Amino acid sequence: MRNIGENIRFYRERAKMTAAELALKIRVGTGTIEKYEAGQQTPDMQTILKISTVLDVPASELLESFTSKNSTGTGGIDKRSRD
């Protein structure tokens, strides 16, 4: 199961964006993005909303497995694998 940091990395890479580019767009340091993705730090809700806007993905997708194990009713199917 992915955590929020892994979700951020997944969607950032899918958008073909570097951690430095994402950091610049949401006005944080590159090290902060790296900490989010490594699970060493958790972004606050305002930052999650900024990340979701830049990556063009709903905030709920970033938070999906972070808030509950299977609140979507997908039976554990990773919806991202359809892309």
N, C-alpha and C positions, 0 to 999 in steps of 0.2 A: 504494500500500500504506500502511496506517495504522500509526502507531507507538503506543506505550503511551499517550502524552498525548492523541492523537486518540481513542483508544478510551475513555479516561476521560471526555473531553468528550462523546462520542457517547452513552454510557450515562447520564451525568449529565443531559444534556438530555432523553433518552428518559424518565428518571424525573421530569422536570419540576422539577428541583432547580437552584438557583443554585450558583455556586462558593462563595459565602459559607456557604450551608446545608451543603454537603458538608464544607467546612473545619471548621465548628462540630461536626459529627457525628463527624469523625475526629480532632478536636482538633489541628488545624494552622491556620496563618494562611491567609487568603484568597489572599495573594500566593504561597504555596506551591502551592496548587491551580493558580493561573494559570501558574506556572512549569512544573508538570507538563504541563499542557495545551499549552503553547507549545513543549515539548520542550527547555526550558532546564535542567531538572532531572529526574532519574529517581527515583521513589519506591523505598524499600527494600521488601523482601518483606513485612515486617510491615505497612507502610502499604498495600501493594497488597491484602493480605488484609482490612484494615479497609475500604478503598474498595469491594471486592467485596461485603462484607457489607452495607454501607449501600445500595449500588446494586442489591443482590439479583441479582448476576451472578457466575458462576464466575470465579475469578481467572485461569483459563486463557483466558477470553475477553478479559480485559484484556491478557494477555500474548501472545495468539495470533500476531499478526504481528510482535511485538517479539522473540520468541525465535527464530523461523525464518520463512522466506518462505512455505512451504506445508507445514507439518508435519501438517496436518489431513487431507490427501488430498482436498480439495474441488476441486482443479483450478483454484484461483484464484477460486472463487465466494465472494462476500461473503455469509456466512450471515445477517448482520444485516439484509439487505435483504428477508428474508421477512416481517418484522413489519409 
